[in-house]
Amino acid sequence: MFPRNLVFFRFPRAVDFSEVDKLLPLDALQPVGKLETNSRGFISPFGREEKNQLSHRIGDALWLTIGAEEKILPGAVVNDKLAAKIEQIEQQQGRKPGGRERKRLKDELLHELLVHAFVKRSRTDAFLDLQHGFAAVDTSSRRIGENVMSDIRGLLGSFPALPLNAEVAPRAVLTTWIRGGADMPYGLYLGEEAELCDPVQGGAKVHCTDQDLRSDEIERHLDAGKQVTRLALVFEDNLSFVLGDDLIVRKLKFLDGATDQLEHIDEESRRAELDARFALISGELRRLFLLLEQALKLSKAEG
């Protein structure tokens, strides 16, 4: 359940979520139909088997989950069967099917194969902080994150959520942190992974792991003009992650400092455990966002 990546979005704190529980059943995930390729909709954060609670909220923290079902139908399979069908027509009728007939044959094959295709299920969690007006989507893909924002927009009718925008160049800040030219935010420490790139298009790129980031080797790369585009960081003893100059958080891990809070939860109560995990996640994501907001001077959402 713990998120592994984060794409952040800002939205106005004035957005009204009071009717969300009434609206969710209208946009709940429906099983993908026999002749459909995919289906998408809201599911319960507690799992698909839970039908009555399609959201979860603790205070100003709201947890929404998008579920998806997609038919797995490899193009190579369709093309092989289409080629066999065309070859059969050529042998039996002594002619080659034209373009329109090929398209019709392919459509017929797709309908035939879709009925028996395997269904791939997926879920994407979104954690919304209504007090500070941000959403954190558990993905490293901005496109997937934007799709989730679109799903919420369709649910509410209006949801002006936008990707983060920093008033200072993120790579300049990350580079300064490695150089030690500016104090890092309190409680934030360098990890042992970084990506450095030459700012010239198509320039050299260096990826370091298990590396002392304030070593002479890294300093030489910086002196040569490379800039930091991804940087591993540790926030107190609670979180470790890699922050990119695209403002996407990758490789997020909740460390012992955070998860120790779950030790006294009754493991026999799955709902109690999920409640505790959500409270922990929402609290830590809020602290992380506020830290990044200050360090990178993130723009505010209007409203």
Secondary structure, 3 states (H helix, E strand, C coil): CCCCCEEEEECCCCCCCCCHHHHHHHHECCCCCCCCCEEEEEECCCCCCCCCCCCEEECCEEEEEEEEEEEECCHHHHHHHHHHHHHHHHHHHCCCCCHHHHHHHHHHHHHHHHCCCEEEEEEEEEEEECCCCEEEECCCCHHHHHHHHHHHHHHHCCCCCEECCECCCHHHHHHHHHHCCCCCCCCEEEEEEEEEECCCCCCCEEEEECCCCCCHHHHHHHHCCCEEEEEEEEECCCEEEEEECCCCEEEEEECHHHHHHHCCCCCCCHHHHHHHHHHHHHHHHHHHHHHHHHHHCECCCCC
